[in-house]
Amino acid sequence: MPKQPLDPDMFDPACPSSAVPIRIGDKWTALVVVCLADGPRRFSELRVPMRRVTPKVLTETLRAMERDGMLTRTQYPEIPPRVEYELTELGRSLLDLVAACRTWGDKHLADVLAARAAHSGEGAHPGQDGGQERVRCLDGRQVADAG
């Protein structure tokens, strides 16, 4: 049976789904959400587990999340200045979505790694010899890789 052609207006700017920020899909937002799950944090605290992101990109991510109403930035009138970031109720609503993504990732990590290896032509990769190589996630969880 032939497929119907895609509607050229399926992502029309007037559609409400086009206006909703799909912020969770960017590379760093989910990690910020996890870092702020237990309460407000300073920029320097966020940098510890998110050491792979540059300060510039982390700042851009925080600003975008603030703009979209997902977190608040509070600057305290102190010397030296102190700034804290905290999830809003809207931002906290992402916690269930992040948890679902993490559950999916835990379940399908081996499949994703195997597909990446097959795509790059590497074939087998560490852990496929029957051993269970462990991968440490940024949030501290230990998960098995494709082994």
N, CA, C and O atoms as a GROMACS GRO file, in nm:
protein
  588
    1MET      N    1   0.085  -0.118   0.000
    1MET     CA    2   0.000   0.000   0.000
    1MET      C    3   0.090   0.124   0.000
    1MET      O    4   0.180   0.135   0.083
    2PRO      N    5   0.065   0.217  -0.093
    2PRO     CA    6   0.149   0.336  -0.100
    2PRO      C    7   0.125   0.430   0.018
    2PRO      O    8   0.014   0.442   0.069
    3LYS      N    9   0.232   0.493   0.060
    3LYS     CA   10   0.223   0.588   0.170
    3LYS      C   11   0.164   0.719   0.121
    3LYS      O   12   0.183   0.758   0.006
    4GLN      N   13   0.093   0.785   0.210
    4GLN     CA   14   0.043   0.918   0.180
    4GLN      C   15   0.160   1.015   0.185
    4GLN      O   16   0.249   1.000   0.269
    5PRO      N   17   0.162   1.114   0.097
    5PRO     CA   18   0.271   1.212   0.106
    5PRO      C   19   0.260   1.292   0.235
    5PRO      O   20   0.151   1.311   0.288
    6LEU      N   21   0.372   1.338   0.283
    6LEU     CA   22   0.374   1.419   0.404
    6LEU      C   23   0.311   1.555   0.375
    6LEU      O   24   0.333   1.614   0.269
    7ASP      N   25   0.234   1.603   0.468
    7ASP     CA   26   0.169   1.732   0.457
    7ASP      C   27   0.274   1.842   0.466
    7ASP      O   28   0.347   1.848   0.566
    8PRO      N   29   0.285   1.930   0.366
    8PRO     CA   30   0.386   2.035   0.372
    8PRO      C   31   0.364   2.134   0.487
    8PRO      O   32   0.456   2.205   0.526
    9ASP      N   33   0.243   2.137   0.542
    9ASP     CA   34   0.213   2.228   0.653
    9ASP      C   35   0.210   2.157   0.788
    9ASP      O   36   0.156   2.211   0.885
   10MET      N   37   0.266   2.035   0.795
   10MET     CA   38   0.258   1.961   0.920
   10MET      C   39   0.332   2.029   1.034
   10MET      O   40   0.302   2.002   1.151
   11PHE      N   41   0.425   2.116   1.004
   11PHE     CA   42   0.497   2.191   1.106
   11PHE      C   43   0.469   2.340   1.091
   11PHE      O   44   0.558   2.423   1.110
   12ASP      N   45   0.347   2.370   1.058
   12ASP     CA   46   0.305   2.509   1.039
   12ASP      C   47   0.335   2.589   1.166
   12ASP      O   48   0.304   2.543   1.276
   13PRO      N   49   0.393   2.709   1.152
   13PRO     CA   50   0.424   2.790   1.270
   13PRO      C   51   0.300   2.824   1.354
   13PRO      O   52   0.314   2.855   1.473
   14ALA      N   53   0.182   2.820   1.295
   14ALA     CA   54   0.060   2.851   1.369
   14ALA      C   55   0.015   2.734   1.457
   14ALA      O   56  -0.068   2.752   1.545
   15CYS      N   57   0.070   2.616   1.432
   15CYS     CA   58   0.032   2.498   1.511
   15CYS      C   59   0.088   2.511   1.652
   15CYS      O   60   0.205   2.545   1.669
   16PRO      N   61   0.005   2.484   1.755
   16PRO     CA   62   0.054   2.495   1.893
   16PRO      C   63   0.176   2.409   1.921
   16PRO      O   64   0.263   2.450   1.998
   17SER      N   65   0.186   2.292   1.860
   17SER     CA   66   0.302   2.206   1.887
   17SER      C   67   0.430   2.269   1.835
   17SER      O   68   0.538   2.237   1.884
   18SER      N   69   0.421   2.357   1.736
   18SER     CA   70   0.540   2.425   1.686
   18SER      C   71   0.587   2.533   1.782
   18SER      O   72   0.706   2.566   1.785
   19ALA      N   73   0.497   2.586   1.860
   19ALA     CA   74   0.532   2.692   1.954
   19ALA      C   75   0.590   2.638   2.084
   19ALA      O   76   0.659   2.711   2.156
   20VAL      N   77   0.563   2.512   2.114
   20VAL     CA   78   0.611   2.452   2.239
   20VAL      C   79   0.760   2.423   2.224
   20VAL      O   80   0.802   2.358   2.128
   21PRO      N   81   0.839   2.470   2.318
   21PRO     CA   82   0.983   2.443   2.307
   21PRO      C   83   1.014   2.298   2.339
   21PRO      O   84   0.980   2.249   2.446
   22ILE      N   85   1.076   2.232   2.247
   22ILE     CA   86   1.116   2.093   2.272
   22ILE      C   87   1.257   2.100   2.329
   22ILE      O   88   1.352   2.046   2.272
   23ARG      N   89   1.268   2.165   2.439
   23ARG     CA   90   1.395   2.194   2.504
   23ARG      C   91   1.461   2.067   2.556
   23ARG      O   92   1.584   2.058   2.562
   24ILE      N   93   1.382   1.969   2.594
   24ILE     CA   94   1.437   1.848   2.652
   24ILE      C   95   1.525   1.773   2.553
   24ILE      O   96   1.613   1.697   2.593
   25GLY      N   97   1.501   1.794   2.424
   25GLY     CA   98   1.576   1.722   2.322
   25GLY      C   99   1.715   1.778   2.296
   25GLY      O  100   1.795   1.714   2.228
   26ASP      N  101   1.746   1.896   2.348
   26ASP     CA  102   1.880   1.946   2.322
   26ASP      C  103   1.979   1.868   2.407
   26ASP      O  104   1.941   1.794   2.498
   27LYS      N  105   2.104   1.884   2.377
   27LYS     CA  106   2.206   1.796   2.436
   27LYS      C  107   2.221   1.810   2.586
   27LYS      O  108   2.255   1.712   2.652
   28TRP      N  109   2.198   1.928   2.643
   28TRP     CA  110   2.233   1.951   2.783
   28TRP      C  111   2.115   1.973   2.876
   28TRP      O  112   2.132   1.960   2.998
   29THR      N  113   1.997   2.006   2.826
   29THR     CA  114   1.885   2.041   2.912
   29THR      C  115   1.847   1.929   3.009
   29THR      O  116   1.825   1.955   3.127
   30ALA      N  117   1.841   1.808   2.961
   30ALA     CA  118   1.804   1.696   3.049
   30ALA      C  119   1.903   1.683   3.164
   30ALA      O  120   1.865   1.652   3.276
   31LEU      N  121   2.031   1.707   3.135
   31LEU     CA  122   2.131   1.697   3.241
   31LEU      C  123   2.114   1.809   3.343
   31LEU      O  124   2.132   1.787   3.463
   32VAL      N  125   2.079   1.929   3.297
   32VAL     CA  126   2.052   2.039   3.389
   32VAL      C  127   1.932   2.004   3.476
   32VAL      O  128   1.934   2.028   3.597
   33VAL      N  129   1.829   1.949   3.416
   33VAL     CA  130   1.709   1.910   3.492
   33VAL      C  131   1.746   1.811   3.602
   33VAL      O  132   1.702   1.825   3.716
   34VAL      N  133   1.826   1.712   3.569
   34VAL     CA  134   1.869   1.613   3.668
   34VAL      C  135   1.950   1.680   3.780
   34VAL      O  136   1.931   1.650   3.897
   35CYS      N  137   2.039   1.771   3.742
   35CYS     CA  138   2.122   1.840   3.842
   35CYS      C  139   2.040   1.926   3.936
   35CYS      O  140   2.075   1.942   4.053
   36LEU      N  141   1.931   1.983   3.887
   36LEU     CA  142   1.848   2.072   3.968
   36LEU      C  143   1.730   2.002   4.036
   36LEU      O  144   1.649   2.067   4.101
   37ALA      N  145   1.720   1.872   4.020
   37ALA     CA  146   1.606   1.797   4.075
   37ALA      C  147   1.592   1.813   4.226
   37ALA      O  148   1.480   1.815   4.277
   38ASP      N  149   1.704   1.824   4.297
   38ASP     CA  150   1.699   1.831   4.444
   38ASP      C  151   1.701   1.973   4.498
   38ASP      O  152   1.708   1.992   4.619
   39GLY      N  153   1.694   2.071   4.410
   39GLY     CA  154   1.690   2.209   4.458
   39GLY      C  155   1.789   2.299   4.385
   39GLY      O  156   1.858   2.256   4.293
   40PRO      N  157   1.795   2.424   4.430
   40PRO     CA  158   1.878   2.523   4.361
   40PRO      C  159   2.027   2.488   4.365
   40PRO      O  160   2.077   2.427   4.460
   41ARG      N  161   2.096   2.529   4.259
   41ARG     CA  162   2.240   2.507   4.248
   41ARG      C  163   2.306   2.630   4.185
   41ARG      O  164   2.244   2.703   4.108
   42ARG      N  165   2.430   2.650   4.221
   42ARG     CA  166   2.510   2.755   4.160
   42ARG      C  167   2.571   2.704   4.031
   42ARG      O  168   2.581   2.583   4.008
   43PHE      N  169   2.612   2.797   3.947
   43PHE     CA  170   2.673   2.763   3.819
   43PHE      C  171   2.793   2.670   3.841
   43PHE      O  172   2.808   2.569   3.772
   44SER      N  173   2.878   2.704   3.937
   44SER     CA  174   2.997   2.623   3.962
   44SER      C  175   2.960   2.481   4.007
   44SER      O  176   3.034   2.387   3.979
   45GLU      N  177   2.848   2.464   4.076
   45GLU     CA  178   2.803   2.330   4.115
   45GLU      C  179   2.759   2.251   3.993
   45GLU      O  180   2.786   2.131   3.983
   46LEU      N  181   2.691   2.317   3.900
   46LEU     CA  182   2.645   2.250   3.778
   46LEU      C  183   2.764   2.206   3.692
   46LEU      O  184   2.758   2.103   3.625
   47ARG      N  185   2.870   2.284   3.695
   47ARG     CA  186   2.988   2.254   3.614
   47ARG      C  187   3.057   2.125   3.656
   47ARG      O  188   3.123   2.061   3.574
   48VAL      N  189   3.043   2.084   3.782
   48VAL     CA  190   3.114   1.964   3.830
   48VAL      C  191   3.069   1.840   3.753
   48VAL      O  192   3.153   1.776   3.689
   49PRO      N  193   2.941   1.801   3.756
   49PRO     CA  194   2.903   1.681   3.680
   49PRO      C  195   2.892   1.707   3.530
   49PRO      O  196   2.895   1.613   3.451
   50MET      N  197   2.880   1.834   3.492
   50MET     CA  198   2.864   1.868   3.350
   50MET      C  199   2.995   1.923   3.293
   50MET      O  200   2.995   2.016   3.213
   51ARG      N  201   3.105   1.864   3.335
   51ARG     CA  202   3.236   1.914   3.297
   51ARG      C  203   3.263   1.908   3.147
   51ARG      O  204   3.353   1.976   3.098
   52ARG      N  205   3.189   1.827   3.074
   52ARG     CA  206   3.210   1.817   2.928
   52ARG      C  207   3.150   1.933   2.851
   52ARG      O  208   3.185   1.955   2.735
   53VAL      N  209   3.061   2.009   2.912
   53VAL     CA  210   3.000   2.123   2.844
   53VAL      C  211   3.083   2.248   2.874
   53VAL      O  212   3.128   2.268   2.986
   54THR      N  213   3.101   2.330   2.772
   54THR     CA  214   3.177   2.452   2.794
   54THR      C  215   3.093   2.550   2.876
   54THR      O  216   2.971   2.543   2.872
   55PRO      N  217   3.157   2.640   2.950
   55PRO     CA  218   3.081   2.739   3.026
   55PRO      C  219   2.987   2.820   2.937
   55PRO      O  220   2.876   2.854   2.978
   56LYS      N  221   3.031   2.851   2.816
   56LYS     CA  222   2.948   2.928   2.723
   56LYS      C  223   2.819   2.853   2.688
   56LYS      O  224   2.710   2.910   2.691
   57VAL      N  225   2.833   2.726   2.655
   57VAL     CA  226   2.717   2.646   2.616
   57VAL      C  227   2.625   2.623   2.736
   57VAL      O  228   2.503   2.624   2.722
   58LEU      N  229   2.683   2.601   2.854
   58LEU     CA  230   2.600   2.585   2.973
   58LEU      C  231   2.523   2.713   3.000
   58LEU      O  232   2.404   2.708   3.034
   59THR      N  233   2.588   2.828   2.988
   59THR     CA  234   2.520   2.957   3.006
   59THR      C  235   2.407   2.972   2.905
   59THR      O  236   2.298   3.016   2.942
   60GLU      N  237   2.431   2.937   2.780
   60GLU     CA  238   2.326   2.946   2.678
   60GLU      C  239   2.209   2.854   2.711
   60GLU      O  240   2.094   2.892   2.694
   61THR      N  241   2.239   2.734   2.758
   61THR     CA  242   2.134   2.639   2.795
   61THR      C  243   2.051   2.693   2.911
   61THR      O  244   1.928   2.688   2.908
   62LEU      N  245   2.118   2.746   3.014
   62LEU     CA  246   2.048   2.802   3.129
   62LEU      C  247   1.961   2.921   3.088
   62LEU      O  248   1.848   2.933   3.134
   63ARG      N  249   2.013   3.006   3.003
   63ARG     CA  250   1.935   3.122   2.957
   63ARG      C  251   1.812   3.079   2.878
   63ARG      O  252   1.704   3.134   2.896
   64ALA      N  253   1.829   2.980   2.791
   64ALA     CA  254   1.716   2.930   2.712
   64ALA      C  255   1.611   2.867   2.803
   64ALA      O  256   1.491   2.886   2.782
   65MET      N  257   1.655   2.792   2.903
   65MET     CA  258   1.561   2.730   2.995
   65MET      C  259   1.489   2.837   3.077
   65MET      O  260   1.370   2.823   3.106
   66GLU      N  261   1.559   2.942   3.116
   66GLU     CA  262   1.496   3.051   3.189
   66GLU      C  263   1.394   3.122   3.100
   66GLU      O  264   1.283   3.153   3.144
   67ARG      N  265   1.433   3.148   2.977
   67ARG     CA  266   1.343   3.214   2.882
   67ARG      C  267   1.215   3.133   2.862
   67ARG      O  268   1.106   3.190   2.850
   68ASP      N  269   1.227   3.002   2.859
   68ASP     CA  270   1.112   2.915   2.836
   68ASP      C  271   1.036   2.884   2.965
   68ASP      O  272   0.941   2.806   2.964
   69GLY      N  273   1.076   2.944   3.076
   69GLY     CA  274   1.003   2.928   3.201
   69GLY      C  275   1.033   2.801   3.277
   69GLY      O  276   0.958   2.762   3.366
   70MET      N  277   1.143   2.734   3.242
   70MET     CA  278   1.174   2.607   3.306
   70MET      C  279   1.260   2.620   3.430
   70MET      O  280   1.266   2.529   3.513
   71LEU      N  281   1.328   2.733   3.445
   71LEU     CA  282   1.405   2.756   3.566
   71LEU      C  283   1.407   2.905   3.598
   71LEU      O  284   1.380   2.990   3.513
   72THR      N  285   1.441   2.933   3.721
   72THR     CA  286   1.458   3.072   3.763
   72THR      C  287   1.605   3.093   3.796
   72THR      O  288   1.675   3.003   3.842
   73ARG      N  289   1.648   3.215   3.772
   73ARG     CA  290   1.785   3.258   3.804
   73ARG      C  291   1.772   3.364   3.911
   73ARG      O  292   1.710   3.468   3.889
   74THR      N  293   1.830   3.339   4.026
   74THR     CA  294   1.822   3.434   4.137
   74THR      C  295   1.962   3.485   4.166
   74THR      O  296   2.053   3.408   4.197
   75GLN      N  297   1.978   3.617   4.157
   75GLN     CA  298   2.106   3.680   4.187
   75GLN      C  299   2.094   3.748   4.322
   75GLN      O  300   2.005   3.830   4.344
   76TYR      N  301   2.185   3.714   4.413
   76TYR     CA  302   2.183   3.770   4.547
   76TYR      C  303   2.280   3.888   4.556
   76TYR      O  304   2.389   3.883   4.500
   77PRO      N  305   2.239   3.995   4.626
   77PRO     CA  306   2.324   4.114   4.637
   77PRO      C  307   2.436   4.094   4.739
   77PRO      O  308   2.433   4.151   4.848
   78GLU      N  309   2.532   4.012   4.703
   78GLU     CA  310   2.643   3.980   4.792
   78GLU      C  311   2.774   4.006   4.720
   78GLU      O  312   2.778   4.018   4.597
   79ILE      N  313   2.880   4.015   4.797
   79ILE     CA  314   3.014   4.026   4.741
   79ILE      C  315   3.090   3.904   4.789
   79ILE      O  316   3.104   3.888   4.911
   80PRO      N  317   3.141   3.818   4.705
   80PRO     CA  318   3.119   3.818   4.560
   80PRO      C  319   2.975   3.780   4.526
   80PRO      O  320   2.905   3.719   4.606
   81PRO      N  321   2.932   3.817   4.405
   81PRO     CA  322   2.794   3.788   4.366
   81PRO      C  323   2.765   3.638   4.370
   81PRO      O  324   2.851   3.556   4.338
   82ARG      N  325   2.643   3.604   4.410
   82ARG     CA  326   2.600   3.465   4.415
   82ARG      C  327   2.474   3.453   4.330
   82ARG      O  328   2.379   3.529   4.347
   83VAL      N  329   2.475   3.356   4.238
   83VAL     CA  330   2.361   3.331   4.150
   83VAL      C  331   2.323   3.185   4.165
   83VAL      O  332   2.409   3.097   4.164
   84GLU      N  333   2.193   3.159   4.179
   84GLU     CA  334   2.143   3.021   4.187
   84GLU      C  335   2.038   2.998   4.080
   84GLU      O  336   1.963   3.088   4.042
   85TYR      N  337   2.034   2.875   4.034
   85TYR     CA  338   1.935   2.831   3.935
   85TYR      C  339   1.847   2.727   4.002
   85TYR      O  340   1.895   2.640   4.075
   86GLU      N  341   1.716   2.737   3.974
   86GLU     CA  342   1.621   2.644   4.035
   86GLU      C  343   1.511   2.613   3.934
   86GLU      O  344   1.466   2.701   3.861
   87LEU      N  345   1.469   2.488   3.931
   87LEU     CA  346   1.359   2.450   3.843
   87LEU      C  347   1.230   2.515   3.888
   87LEU      O  348   1.202   2.525   4.008
   88THR      N  349   1.151   2.561   3.792
   88THR     CA  350   1.016   2.607   3.820
   88THR      C  351   0.925   2.484   3.820
   88THR      O  352   0.971   2.373   3.795
   89GLU      N  353   0.798   2.504   3.847
   89GLU     CA  354   0.704   2.391   3.838
   89GLU      C  355   0.703   2.336   3.696
   89GLU      O  356   0.695   2.215   3.676
   90LEU      N  357   0.711   2.424   3.598
   90LEU     CA  358   0.716   2.380   3.458
   90LEU      C  359   0.841   2.295   3.435
   90LEU      O  360   0.834   2.189   3.373
   91GLY      N  361   0.954   2.340   3.485
   91GLY     CA  362   1.077   2.265   3.473
   91GLY      C  363   1.072   2.132   3.547
   91GLY      O  364   1.121   2.031   3.497
   92ARG      N  365   1.011   2.132   3.666
   92ARG     CA  366   0.998   2.008   3.743
   92ARG      C  367   0.909   1.906   3.670
   92ARG      O  368   0.924   1.786   3.688
   93SER      N  369   0.818   1.957   3.587
   93SER     CA  370   0.731   1.865   3.512
   93SER      C  371   0.812   1.783   3.412
   93SER      O  372   0.763   1.682   3.361
   94LEU      N  373   0.935   1.824   3.383
   94LEU     CA  374   1.021   1.747   3.293
   94LEU      C  375   1.086   1.626   3.361
   94LEU      O  376   1.138   1.538   3.294
   95LEU      N  377   1.082   1.622   3.493
   95LEU     CA  378   1.148   1.513   3.565
   95LEU      C  379   1.094   1.376   3.525
   95LEU      O  380   1.171   1.281   3.509
   96ASP      N  381   0.962   1.365   3.508
   96ASP     CA  382   0.905   1.236   3.466
   96ASP      C  383   0.949   1.200   3.325
   96ASP      O  384   0.976   1.084   3.296
   97LEU      N  385   0.955   1.299   3.238
   97LEU     CA  386   0.999   1.275   3.101
   97LEU      C  387   1.146   1.232   3.098
   97LEU      O  388   1.182   1.139   3.026
   98VAL      N  389   1.229   1.298   3.176
   98VAL     CA  390   1.370   1.260   3.184
   98VAL      C  391   1.383   1.119   3.240
   98VAL      O  392   1.463   1.040   3.191
   99ALA      N  393   1.305   1.087   3.342
   99ALA     CA  394   1.309   0.952   3.400
   99ALA      C  395   1.269   0.848   3.295
   99ALA      O  396   1.330   0.742   3.288
  100ALA      N  397   1.168   0.879   3.215
  100ALA     CA  398   1.126   0.786   3.110
  100ALA      C  399   1.237   0.767   3.006
  100ALA      O  400   1.261   0.656   2.960
  101CYS      N  401   1.304   0.876   2.971
  101CYS     CA  402   1.415   0.867   2.875
  101CYS      C  403   1.530   0.785   2.932
  101CYS      O  404   1.592   0.706   2.860
  102ARG      N  405   1.557   0.803   3.060
  102ARG     CA  406   1.664   0.726   3.123
  102ARG      C  407   1.628   0.578   3.129
  102ARG      O  408   1.715   0.492   3.107
  103THR      N  409   1.504   0.546   3.157
  103THR     CA  410   1.460   0.407   3.158
  103THR      C  411   1.475   0.346   3.020
  103THR      O  412   1.523   0.234   3.005
  104TRP      N  413   1.432   0.420   2.918
  104TRP     CA  414   1.446   0.373   2.780
  104TRP      C  415   1.593   0.352   2.748
  104TRP      O  416   1.630   0.250   2.689
  105GLY      N  417   1.678   0.446   2.788
  105GLY     CA  418   1.821   0.434   2.762
  105GLY      C  419   1.882   0.314   2.830
  105GLY      O  420   1.964   0.243   2.771
  106ASP      N  421   1.843   0.289   2.955
  106ASP     CA  422   1.893   0.172   3.026
  106ASP      C  423   1.855   0.044   2.952
  106ASP      O  424   1.936  -0.049   2.940
  107LYS      N  425   1.733   0.039   2.904
  107LYS     CA  426   1.682  -0.082   2.838
  107LYS      C  427   1.746  -0.103   2.701
  107LYS      O  428   1.768  -0.217   2.661
  108HIS      N  429   1.776   0.005   2.630
  108HIS     CA  430   1.819  -0.007   2.491
  108HIS      C  431   1.964   0.034   2.464
  108HIS      O  432   2.004   0.044   2.349
  109LEU      N  433   2.042   0.059   2.569
  109LEU     CA  434   2.179   0.103   2.550
  109LEU      C  435   2.258   0.006   2.463
  109LEU      O  436   2.327   0.048   2.370
  110ALA      N  437   2.250  -0.123   2.492
  110ALA     CA  438   2.325  -0.222   2.414
  110ALA      C  439   2.286  -0.218   2.267
  110ALA      O  440   2.373  -0.229   2.180
  111ASP      N  441   2.157  -0.202   2.238
  111ASP     CA  442   2.112  -0.196   2.099
  111ASP      C  443   2.166  -0.073   2.027
  111ASP      O  444   2.209  -0.081   1.912
  112VAL      N  445   2.164   0.041   2.096
  112VAL     CA  446   2.213   0.165   2.036
  112VAL      C  447   2.363   0.155   2.009
  112VAL      O  448   2.409   0.191   1.901
  113LEU      N  449   2.439   0.106   2.108
  113LEU     CA  450   2.583   0.094   2.089
  113LEU      C  451   2.617  -0.005   1.977
  113LEU      O  452   2.709   0.018   1.900
  114ALA      N  453   2.543  -0.115   1.970
  114ALA     CA  454   2.566  -0.212   1.862
  114ALA      C  455   2.534  -0.151   1.726
  114ALA      O  456   2.607  -0.173   1.629
  115ALA      N  457   2.426  -0.075   1.718
  115ALA     CA  458   2.390  -0.010   1.591
  115ALA      C  459   2.496   0.092   1.551
  115ALA      O  460   2.531   0.102   1.433
  116ARG      N  461   2.546   0.168   1.647
  116ARG     CA  462   2.652   0.265   1.616
  116ARG      C  463   2.777   0.195   1.566
  116ARG      O  464   2.839   0.238   1.469
  117ALA      N  465   2.815   0.086   1.633
  117ALA     CA  466   2.934   0.012   1.591
  117ALA      C  467   2.915  -0.046   1.452
  117ALA      O  468   3.007  -0.040   1.370
  118ALA      N  469   2.798  -0.100   1.424
  118ALA     CA  470   2.770  -0.157   1.292
  118ALA      C  471   2.772  -0.048   1.185
  118ALA      O  472   2.822  -0.069   1.075
  119HIS      N  473   2.718   0.067   1.218
  119HIS     CA  474   2.714   0.178   1.122
  119HIS      C  475   2.853   0.230   1.089
  119HIS      O  476   2.881   0.265   0.975
  120SER      N  477   2.940   0.234   1.190
  120SER     CA  478   3.074   0.286   1.168
  120SER      C  479   3.168   0.179   1.113
  120SER      O  480   3.284   0.208   1.082
  121GLY      N  481   3.119   0.055   1.100
  121GLY     CA  482   3.199  -0.053   1.047
  121GLY      C  483   3.295  -0.113   1.147
  121GLY      O  484   3.386  -0.187   1.108
  122GLU      N  485   3.278  -0.082   1.274
  122GLU     CA  486   3.368  -0.133   1.377
  122GLU      C  487   3.335  -0.276   1.418
  122GLU      O  488   3.419  -0.343   1.478
  123GLY      N  489   3.216  -0.324   1.386
  123GLY     CA  490   3.178  -0.458   1.429
  123GLY      C  491   3.165  -0.464   1.579
  123GLY      O  492   3.105  -0.376   1.641
  124ALA      N  493   3.220  -0.569   1.638
  124ALA     CA  494   3.211  -0.587   1.783
  124ALA      C  495   3.289  -0.477   1.854
  124ALA      O  496   3.384  -0.421   1.800
  125HIS      N  497   3.248  -0.450   1.974
  125HIS     CA  498   3.317  -0.349   2.055
  125HIS      C  499   3.329  -0.401   2.197
  125HIS      O  500   3.266  -0.502   2.231
  126PRO      N  501   3.407  -0.335   2.282
  126PRO     CA  502   3.432  -0.387   2.417
  126PRO      C  503   3.304  -0.427   2.489
  126PRO      O  504   3.204  -0.355   2.486
  127GLY      N  505   3.310  -0.541   2.552
  127GLY     CA  506   3.195  -0.588   2.628
  127GLY      C  507   3.118  -0.695   2.555
  127GLY      O  508   3.040  -0.767   2.618
  128GLN      N  509   3.136  -0.710   2.423
  128GLN     CA  510   3.060  -0.810   2.348
  128GLN      C  511   3.120  -0.949   2.359
  128GLN      O  512   3.062  -1.045   2.306
  129ASP      N  513   3.234  -0.963   2.425
  129ASP     CA  514   3.296  -1.093   2.438
  129ASP      C  515   3.242  -1.172   2.555
  129ASP      O  516   3.302  -1.271   2.598
  130GLY      N  517   3.128  -1.129   2.608
  130GLY     CA  518   3.068  -1.200   2.720
  130GLY      C  519   3.090  -1.127   2.851
  130GLY      O  520   3.019  -1.153   2.948
  131GLY      N  521   3.187  -1.036   2.856
  131GLY     CA  522   3.211  -0.960   2.978
  131GLY      C  523   3.110  -0.847   2.990
  131GLY      O  524   3.054  -0.803   2.889
  132GLN      N  525   3.087  -0.802   3.109
  132GLN     CA  526   2.994  -0.692   3.131
  132GLN      C  527   3.074  -0.567   3.165
  132GLN      O  528   3.096  -0.537   3.283
  133GLU      N  529   3.116  -0.494   3.064
  133GLU     CA  530   3.187  -0.369   3.091
  133GLU      C  531   3.086  -0.269   3.146
  133GLU      O  532   2.973  -0.262   3.099
  134ARG      N  533   3.129  -0.192   3.246
  134ARG     CA  534   3.039  -0.097   3.310
  134ARG      C  535   3.067   0.044   3.259
  134ARG      O  536   3.183   0.081   3.237
  135VAL      N  537   2.962   0.121   3.242
  135VAL     CA  538   2.971   0.260   3.200
  135VAL      C  539   2.913   0.344   3.312
  135VAL      O  540   2.805   0.315   3.363
  136ARG      N  541   2.984   0.449   3.352
  136ARG     CA  542   2.934   0.537   3.457
  136ARG      C  543   2.872   0.659   3.391
  136ARG      O  544   2.937   0.732   3.316
  137CYS      N  545   2.745   0.680   3.420
  137CYS     CA  546   2.673   0.795   3.366
  137CYS      C  547   2.710   0.920   3.443
  137CYS      O  548   2.763   0.912   3.554
  138LEU      N  549   2.682   1.036   3.384
  138LEU     CA  550   2.711   1.163   3.452
  138LEU      C  551   2.639   1.175   3.583
  138LEU      O  552   2.687   1.243   3.674
  139ASP      N  553   2.523   1.111   3.596
  139ASP     CA  554   2.448   1.122   3.722
  139ASP      C  555   2.494   1.018   3.824
  139ASP      O  556   2.433   1.005   3.930
  140GLY      N  557   2.600   0.944   3.792
  140GLY     CA  558   2.656   0.850   3.887
  140GLY      C  559   2.605   0.707   3.874
  140GLY      O  560   2.659   0.617   3.937
  141ARG      N  561   2.499   0.686   3.794
  141ARG     CA  562   2.446   0.551   3.779
  141ARG      C  563   2.546   0.464   3.703
  141ARG      O  564   2.618   0.513   3.616
  142GLN      N  565   2.552   0.337   3.737
  142GLN     CA  566   2.634   0.241   3.666
  142GLN      C  567   2.543   0.158   3.578
  142GLN      O  568   2.444   0.102   3.625
  143VAL      N  569   2.576   0.151   3.451
  143VAL     CA  570   2.496   0.070   3.359
  143VAL      C  571   2.591  -0.016   3.277
  143VAL      O  572   2.707   0.020   3.256
  144ALA      N  573   2.542  -0.129   3.231
  144ALA     CA  574   2.623  -0.216   3.145
  144ALA      C  575   2.620  -0.160   3.005
  144ALA      O  576   2.519  -0.106   2.962
  145ASP      N  577   2.732  -0.174   2.934
  145ASP     CA  578   2.729  -0.131   2.795
  145ASP      C  579   2.679  -0.247   2.711
  145ASP      O  580   2.606  -0.332   2.761
  146ALA      N  581   2.717  -0.252   2.588
  146ALA     CA  582   2.660  -0.350   2.494
  146ALA      C  583   2.706  -0.492   2.520
  146ALA      O  584   2.676  -0.579   2.439
  147GLY      N  585   2.774  -0.519   2.626
  147GLY     CA  586   2.825  -0.654   2.652
  147GLY      C  587   2.722  -0.751   2.695
  147GLY      O  588   2.753  -0.868   2.719
   0.00000   0.00000   0.00000
